[in-house]
């Protein structure tokens, strides 16, 4: 099976991985920002992380309500805390 080719610059690649690790950033936010659906994010994480880190990440995000917009509490429509990125 050929590895998918993700053509991101190092900064964008790092940001996608960071967003995937964040508990409160849903996959929908990653798709909106970078055009990667959940399965593409899974493939990217499998390709970029060490095997043990990938397994830890998958265990962490499977069925996590905050990572799946459809499972979130209605009314939460943001990807991150408003105070997360301070100037």
Phi, psi and omega in degrees: 000128181282143177284138178293150181257112179259110183268075177245147172287163184304324179294315179293320178300315178298319181292320178298315179297318178298315179297322180294325179285332183294132182294323188263006177263111182287158177301330179298325178292322177293320179294318179296318185280317188241357177076019180253122176282179185302316182293327177291323177295318178299315178297318178297316180295320179297320182287322190268334184264158170295156184303316181292323178293320178298313179299319179296317180295315180298317179299324182288322188264346181298123179061017176286121185297329182284343179271349182237112184303326181293336181265353182288159174295133179302144179102344176267106184238020179247160181266340182208167179292137181302336181264005184294318183252088181270144179291000000 
